[in-house]
Amino acid sequence: EVVDQRNPELLVFNFHVSPRAPLESTITIQGTLDIVLNNTILIDQNNTTETTTFKIRMQDRAGNWSDAVETAEITILK
């Protein structure tokens, strides 16, 4: 789950990550994910730029959510 902090109730992006380990395993997974948001827009169309951060968290097979991490500030250009 990726949440745009400009409007965290509305701008929620959900992704599916295929299993990184065999289904029967209980190993811990670590690594880096690259996420590309192709449809990030300016909320106020009168602006030429806006800044935001994103909060990212993952849900495991059992439905447990990870702690959220927040990105550095990102500038969205028109």
Residue pairs with C-beta under 8 A, 6 or more apart in sequence:
1 12
1 13
1 14
1 15
1 56
1 57
1 58
1 59
2 12
2 13
2 14
2 15
2 35
2 37
2 54
2 55
2 56
3 11
3 12
3 13
3 54
3 55
3 56
3 68
4 11
4 12
4 13
4 40
4 52
4 54
5 52
5 53
5 54
5 55
5 70
6 43
6 50
6 52
7 43
8 55
13 37
15 35
17 33
17 58
19 61
20 29
20 31
21 27
21 29
23 61
35 56
40 76
41 76
42 48
42 49
42 50
42 76
42 78
43 50
44 50
47 78
48 77
48 78
49 75
49 76
49 77
49 78
50 75
50 76
51 73
51 74
51 75
51 76
52 73
52 74
52 76
53 70
53 71
53 72
53 73
53 74
54 70
54 71
54 74
55 68
55 69
55 70
55 71
56 68
56 69
56 70
56 71
57 65
57 66
57 67
57 68
57 69
58 65
58 66
59 65
59 66
60 66
